Amino acid sequence: MSLSALLAAAPSPEPVGSLGDAAEQAGNAAGWVEENWSTWLSTGLRILLIVAVAITLRYLIRRALTNLIDRMNRSAQAVEGTALGGLLVNAERRRQRSEAIGSVLRSVASFLIMSTAALMILGAFKINLAPLLASAGVAGVALGFGARNLVTDFLSGVFMILEDQYGVGDTIDAGVASGEVIEVGLRVTKLRGENGAIWYIRNGEVKRIGNLSQGWSTAGVDVTVRPTEDLEQVRKAITAAAESMSKQEPWSEQLWGPVEVLGLDEVLLDSMTVRVTAKTMPGKSVGVERELRWRIKQALDDAGIRMVGTLPLQEDGGSSADPAAGVAAPSAYASAVSPQSLAAAPIPPPSLNKQ
């Protein structure tokens, strides 16, 4: 077979057809890109716009909340040391309360803005959000059941702070523990008890709160005297002690009203009780009661009025002699027939007239 015949029998390449397919595919891709580039561009620009708006809005809201909290702190510091400032809570309490409220508000604002932006971005990609929202709802319910104590503590702490039920420096009775508040958190409140112990109380466990440091306090003193004392003299002595106390520092600031003698609170056969009360600064009632007892006791002693449980007043100012001092103690030897007397008796001498 000749060379020309072999060349004629061999399969001929098809370069023209391969180039044509590649060109067709390139054209289709270019057409697809040309058809969808506007959609891609609009989607990308929408996502960028959503992100930019979310970041800007989050920054502005957080900055506004921070400025608001700072302004509240500055306005509170402006009245510090004035007569109005004495009626307000202390600076540390205001600072912690404002910081806690600002932190909660900033966190809530950031969560709402970012979660809304994320959902809008997913919506821009044409993703069906219904199954995602349903799954998130189920996950939220499961998380709520699993961490219900934590959620309860957090929500209780938020409402306690927002309602200003108590703050740093307050003396409260929370049921499970009582003492002075040294720190207020969204989940735990720290109290210092009377013996110095620090109590950590979960906010969700607090069912009732008795705040002894809000508004004003009442100091009450019971004066128990003998029923034979002159009530008018007792009233005058107590009134004089109260007036002297109300004119001296620091009691003049802690007393928010006159000391009142309410009258007889109890009358018994061997005593009678006079009730004395006074309105005081919040948290200062215990100190006022102690000072008031001290001054009333001194005033009654100066007036010669004896309280129940004290020794009677002697006319010469000295102590009476013990009536039993000259009486000898009873002795077993006082009786001649007692065993001790018989044992101590001398032995009689033998008789000489023996038979």
GULUM-980291 format. One record per residue (C-alpha): residue number from 1; residue in three letters; chain; y, z, x. Coordinates in nm, 3 decimals. Example, Ala and Ser with C-alpha at 12.3 -4.5 7.8 and 13.67 -1.06 7.14 Angstrom:
1 ala A -0.450 0.780 1.230
2 ser A -0.106 0.714 1.367
This chain:
1 met A 0.000 0.000 0.000
2 ser A 0.337 -0.089 0.135
3 leu A 0.630 0.147 0.193
4 ser A 0.824 -0.004 -0.090
5 ala A 0.538 0.063 -0.329
6 leu A 0.518 0.432 -0.225
7 leu A 0.885 0.477 -0.273
8 ala A 0.865 0.319 -0.614
9 ala A 0.574 0.548 -0.719
10 ala A 0.741 0.878 -0.606
11 pro A 0.939 1.073 -0.873
12 ser A 1.304 1.020 -0.848
13 pro A 1.539 1.328 -0.838
14 glu A 1.779 1.388 -1.122
15 pro A 2.091 1.520 -0.957
16 val A 2.308 1.378 -1.225
17 gly A 2.129 1.568 -1.498
18 ser A 2.145 1.906 -1.311
19 leu A 2.514 1.872 -1.247
20 gly A 2.566 1.788 -1.608
21 asp A 2.390 2.104 -1.729
22 ala A 2.591 2.323 -1.493
23 ala A 2.909 2.162 -1.607
24 glu A 2.809 2.215 -1.968
25 gln A 2.733 2.584 -1.910
26 ala A 3.060 2.634 -1.727
27 gly A 3.242 2.470 -2.007
28 asn A 3.074 2.690 -2.264
29 ala A 3.160 3.004 -2.062
30 ala A 3.517 2.894 -2.023
31 gly A 3.538 2.826 -2.394
32 trp A 3.389 3.169 -2.475
33 val A 3.632 3.338 -2.244
34 glu A 3.914 3.134 -2.389
35 glu A 3.812 3.234 -2.737
36 asn A 3.776 3.609 -2.663
37 trp A 4.034 3.680 -2.396
38 ser A 4.297 3.759 -2.654
39 thr A 4.061 4.013 -2.817
40 trp A 3.986 4.172 -2.482
41 leu A 4.349 4.185 -2.391
42 ser A 4.449 4.338 -2.723
43 thr A 4.166 4.596 -2.699
44 gly A 4.261 4.690 -2.343
45 leu A 4.625 4.720 -2.430
46 arg A 4.537 4.929 -2.735
47 ile A 4.326 5.165 -2.523
48 leu A 4.600 5.197 -2.263
49 leu A 4.854 5.264 -2.535
50 ile A 4.631 5.530 -2.694
51 val A 4.576 5.704 -2.360
52 ala A 4.944 5.689 -2.269
53 val A 5.056 5.823 -2.607
54 ala A 4.795 6.101 -2.598
55 ile A 4.891 6.214 -2.247
56 thr A 5.261 6.199 -2.324
57 leu A 5.223 6.383 -2.654
58 arg A 5.004 6.650 -2.496
59 tyr A 5.257 6.703 -2.216
60 leu A 5.551 6.728 -2.455
61 ile A 5.378 6.969 -2.693
62 arg A 5.253 7.195 -2.415
63 arg A 5.597 7.196 -2.253
64 ala A 5.763 7.277 -2.585
65 leu A 5.522 7.567 -2.645
66 thr A 5.579 7.700 -2.292
67 asn A 5.957 7.684 -2.335
68 leu A 5.927 7.861 -2.671
69 ile A 5.722 8.144 -2.521
70 asp A 5.965 8.177 -2.229
71 arg A 6.259 8.189 -2.466
72 met A 6.089 8.464 -2.668
73 asn A 6.032 8.666 -2.350
74 arg A 6.393 8.619 -2.237
75 ser A 6.529 8.726 -2.576
76 ala A 6.310 9.036 -2.567
77 gln A 6.425 9.122 -2.215
78 ala A 6.788 9.087 -2.323
79 val A 6.759 9.392 -2.551
80 glu A 6.557 9.595 -2.303
81 gly A 6.725 9.927 -2.243
82 thr A 6.948 9.909 -2.551
83 ala A 6.919 10.106 -2.873
84 leu A 6.744 9.812 -3.038
85 gly A 6.511 9.774 -2.744
86 gly A 6.390 10.129 -2.792
87 leu A 6.260 10.035 -3.135
88 leu A 6.067 9.736 -3.002
89 val A 5.734 9.731 -2.830
90 asn A 5.723 9.751 -2.453
91 ala A 5.767 9.455 -2.220
92 glu A 5.404 9.439 -2.108
93 arg A 5.284 9.422 -2.467
94 arg A 5.529 9.146 -2.551
95 arg A 5.432 8.951 -2.241
96 gln A 5.058 8.968 -2.305
97 arg A 5.097 8.890 -2.672
98 ser A 5.321 8.589 -2.609
99 glu A 5.096 8.459 -2.331
100 ala A 4.788 8.492 -2.549
101 ile A 4.955 8.314 -2.840
102 gly A 5.085 8.039 -2.610
103 ser A 4.743 7.991 -2.453
104 val A 4.577 7.958 -2.793
105 leu A 4.837 7.715 -2.923
106 arg A 4.824 7.500 -2.609
107 ser A 4.444 7.487 -2.615
108 val A 4.435 7.395 -2.983
109 ala A 4.700 7.126 -2.936
110 ser A 4.518 6.976 -2.636
111 phe A 4.185 6.972 -2.819
112 leu A 4.326 6.806 -3.129
113 ile A 4.519 6.541 -2.936
114 met A 4.238 6.449 -2.693
115 ser A 3.966 6.446 -2.957
116 thr A 4.177 6.223 -3.181
117 ala A 4.249 5.989 -2.888
118 ala A 3.876 5.968 -2.800
119 leu A 3.785 5.875 -3.156
120 met A 4.058 5.608 -3.164
121 ile A 3.930 5.461 -2.835
122 leu A 3.574 5.443 -2.971
123 gly A 3.712 5.280 -3.284
124 ala A 3.890 5.019 -3.069
125 phe A 3.547 4.917 -2.927
126 lys A 3.423 4.852 -3.282
127 ile A 3.180 5.144 -3.261
128 asn A 3.063 5.291 -3.590
129 leu A 3.189 5.649 -3.588
130 ala A 3.001 5.769 -3.896
131 pro A 2.673 5.854 -3.715
132 leu A 2.868 6.008 -3.428
133 leu A 3.070 6.230 -3.658
134 ala A 2.757 6.332 -3.847
135 ser A 2.581 6.425 -3.523
136 ala A 2.885 6.618 -3.406
137 gly A 2.892 6.807 -3.736
138 val A 2.525 6.902 -3.704
139 ala A 2.577 7.008 -3.342
140 gly A 2.879 7.215 -3.444
141 val A 2.682 7.393 -3.715
142 ala A 2.398 7.468 -3.471
143 leu A 2.643 7.595 -3.210
144 gly A 2.815 7.808 -3.470
145 phe A 2.488 7.975 -3.570
146 gly A 2.385 8.028 -3.209
147 ala A 2.719 8.167 -3.093
148 arg A 2.840 8.325 -3.416
149 asn A 2.920 8.657 -3.246
150 leu A 3.135 8.481 -2.987
151 val A 3.314 8.280 -3.256
152 thr A 3.366 8.595 -3.463
153 asp A 3.513 8.780 -3.165
154 phe A 3.743 8.491 -3.080
155 leu A 3.873 8.441 -3.434
156 ser A 3.923 8.815 -3.481
157 gly A 4.117 8.832 -3.155
158 val A 4.338 8.542 -3.257
159 phe A 4.430 8.701 -3.591
160 met A 4.483 9.043 -3.432
161 ile A 4.731 8.893 -3.186
162 leu A 4.906 8.672 -3.441
163 glu A 4.942 8.959 -3.688
164 asp A 5.046 9.202 -3.411
165 gln A 4.803 9.467 -3.532
166 tyr A 4.826 9.645 -3.197
167 gly A 4.935 9.579 -2.841
168 val A 4.947 9.718 -2.489
169 gly A 5.067 10.078 -2.490
170 asp A 4.966 10.152 -2.849
171 thr A 4.741 10.444 -2.934
172 ile A 4.484 10.325 -3.185
173 asp A 4.169 10.445 -3.360
174 ala A 3.930 10.150 -3.381
175 gly A 3.643 10.341 -3.536
176 val A 3.397 10.285 -3.252
177 ala A 3.647 10.423 -2.998
178 ser A 4.003 10.552 -2.979
179 gly A 4.264 10.568 -2.707
180 glu A 4.555 10.381 -2.550
181 val A 4.540 10.001 -2.538
182 ile A 4.563 9.876 -2.179
183 glu A 4.469 9.510 -2.233
184 val A 4.437 9.276 -2.530
185 gly A 4.217 8.967 -2.501
186 leu A 4.091 8.703 -2.740
187 arg A 3.736 8.841 -2.721
188 val A 3.758 9.198 -2.588
189 thr A 4.013 9.481 -2.617
190 lys A 4.028 9.750 -2.346
191 leu A 4.109 10.110 -2.439
192 arg A 4.155 10.416 -2.219
193 gly A 4.015 10.725 -2.386
194 glu A 4.140 11.082 -2.366
195 asn A 3.901 11.167 -2.082
196 gly A 4.007 10.861 -1.881
197 ala A 3.710 10.642 -1.976
198 ile A 3.780 10.272 -2.034
199 trp A 3.625 10.131 -2.351
200 tyr A 3.553 9.758 -2.389
201 ile A 3.553 9.677 -2.760
202 arg A 3.455 9.338 -2.897
203 asn A 3.716 9.225 -3.146
204 gly A 3.452 9.116 -3.395
205 glu A 3.315 9.472 -3.416
206 val A 3.646 9.625 -3.522
207 lys A 3.637 9.678 -3.899
208 arg A 3.941 9.903 -3.928
209 ile A 4.232 9.994 -3.702
210 gly A 4.454 10.297 -3.721
211 asn A 4.767 10.237 -3.514
212 leu A 4.943 10.559 -3.421
213 ser A 5.229 10.387 -3.237
214 gln A 5.389 10.166 -3.502
215 gly A 5.690 10.263 -3.710
216 trp A 5.716 10.638 -3.666
217 ser A 5.493 10.943 -3.626
218 thr A 5.489 11.286 -3.786
219 ala A 5.468 11.610 -3.590
220 gly A 5.325 11.902 -3.786
221 val A 5.311 12.268 -3.681
222 asp A 5.156 12.557 -3.876
223 val A 5.312 12.898 -3.809
224 thr A 5.085 13.186 -3.916
225 val A 5.253 13.526 -3.952
226 arg A 5.168 13.856 -4.114
227 pro A 5.218 13.880 -4.492
228 thr A 5.457 14.172 -4.446
229 glu A 5.714 13.967 -4.255
230 asp A 6.044 13.864 -4.412
231 leu A 6.025 13.495 -4.498
232 glu A 6.400 13.448 -4.464
233 gln A 6.390 13.586 -4.111
234 val A 6.099 13.358 -4.031
235 arg A 6.291 13.057 -4.165
236 lys A 6.602 13.145 -3.965
237 ala A 6.407 13.186 -3.641
238 ile A 6.226 12.855 -3.685
239 thr A 6.547 12.673 -3.780
240 ala A 6.731 12.808 -3.478
241 ala A 6.450 12.699 -3.244
242 ala A 6.443 12.352 -3.401
243 glu A 6.820 12.305 -3.375
244 ser A 6.818 12.407 -3.011
245 met A 6.537 12.164 -2.938
246 ser A 6.705 11.872 -3.117
247 lys A 7.016 11.904 -2.895
248 gln A 6.832 11.883 -2.562
249 glu A 6.692 11.586 -2.373
250 pro A 6.448 11.419 -2.406
251 trp A 6.371 11.572 -2.746
252 ser A 6.693 11.445 -2.898
253 glu A 6.566 11.086 -2.853
254 gln A 6.209 11.157 -2.958
255 leu A 6.310 11.336 -3.277
256 trp A 6.406 11.076 -3.539
257 gly A 6.493 11.331 -3.805
258 pro A 6.566 11.700 -3.854
259 val A 6.285 11.952 -3.822
260 glu A 6.203 12.063 -4.177
261 val A 6.051 12.393 -4.288
262 leu A 5.849 12.284 -4.588
263 gly A 5.762 12.637 -4.696
264 leu A 5.444 12.837 -4.742
265 asp A 5.133 12.627 -4.702
266 glu A 4.881 12.910 -4.743
267 val A 4.896 13.276 -4.844
268 leu A 4.604 13.512 -4.771
269 leu A 4.553 13.888 -4.772
270 asp A 4.607 13.921 -4.397
271 ser A 4.826 13.618 -4.316
272 met A 5.058 13.351 -4.447
273 thr A 5.114 13.002 -4.304
274 val A 5.453 12.829 -4.286
275 arg A 5.443 12.448 -4.254
276 val A 5.695 12.278 -4.020
277 thr A 5.722 11.896 -3.985
278 ala A 5.944 11.643 -3.806
279 lys A 5.963 11.264 -3.785
280 thr A 5.927 11.146 -3.425
281 met A 5.921 10.835 -3.212
282 pro A 5.588 10.647 -3.230
283 gly A 5.328 10.801 -3.002
284 lys A 5.540 11.111 -2.922
285 ser A 5.419 11.345 -3.196
286 val A 5.176 11.539 -2.976
287 gly A 5.439 11.623 -2.715
288 val A 5.689 11.724 -2.982
289 glu A 5.432 11.950 -3.149
290 arg A 5.358 12.131 -2.822
291 glu A 5.725 12.188 -2.742
292 leu A 5.796 12.296 -3.097
293 arg A 5.516 12.556 -3.090
294 trp A 5.648 12.689 -2.759
295 arg A 6.004 12.731 -2.889
296 ile A 5.897 12.876 -3.224
297 lys A 5.678 13.135 -3.052
298 gln A 5.967 13.242 -2.829
299 ala A 6.206 13.257 -3.125
300 leu A 5.968 13.470 -3.330
301 asp A 5.913 13.708 -3.037
302 asp A 6.290 13.745 -2.990
303 ala A 6.332 13.820 -3.362
304 gly A 6.055 14.082 -3.356
305 ile A 5.832 13.879 -3.586
306 arg A 5.469 13.910 -3.493
307 met A 5.225 13.627 -3.544
308 val A 4.871 13.684 -3.663
309 gly A 4.640 13.771 -3.374
310 thr A 4.902 13.940 -3.155
311 leu A 4.942 14.310 -3.073
312 pro A 5.183 14.513 -3.288
313 leu A 5.529 14.566 -3.143
314 gln A 5.581 14.915 -2.991
315 glu A 5.903 15.102 -3.053
316 asp A 5.949 15.202 -2.689
317 gly A 5.849 14.864 -2.566
318 gly A 5.547 15.002 -2.378
319 ser A 5.185 14.986 -2.457
320 ser A 5.028 15.267 -2.661
321 ala A 4.783 15.505 -2.502
322 asp A 4.420 15.450 -2.570
323 pro A 4.315 15.710 -2.833
324 ala A 3.964 15.718 -2.690
325 ala A 4.081 15.789 -2.334
326 gly A 4.044 16.171 -2.371
327 val A 3.710 16.162 -2.545
328 ala A 3.406 16.199 -2.324
329 ala A 3.122 15.962 -2.360
330 pro A 2.823 16.090 -2.562
331 ser A 2.559 16.257 -2.341
332 ala A 2.194 16.339 -2.395
333 tyr A 2.254 16.679 -2.236
334 ala A 2.477 16.785 -2.525
335 ser A 2.170 16.882 -2.723
336 ala A 1.969 17.181 -2.594
337 val A 1.645 17.053 -2.742
338 ser A 1.668 16.702 -2.601
339 pro A 1.401 16.600 -2.348
340 gln A 1.669 16.559 -2.081
341 ser A 1.802 16.914 -2.138
342 leu A 1.453 17.068 -2.136
343 ala A 1.365 16.885 -1.815
344 ala A 1.681 17.009 -1.647
345 ala A 1.644 17.374 -1.761
346 pro A 1.554 17.624 -1.478
347 ile A 1.199 17.757 -1.465
348 pro A 1.192 18.123 -1.581
349 pro A 1.069 18.381 -1.318
350 pro A 0.723 18.535 -1.366
351 ser A 0.708 18.860 -1.560
352 leu A 0.660 19.186 -1.347
353 asn A 0.496 19.389 -1.625
354 lys A 0.166 19.221 -1.607
355 gln A -0.128 19.414 -1.724
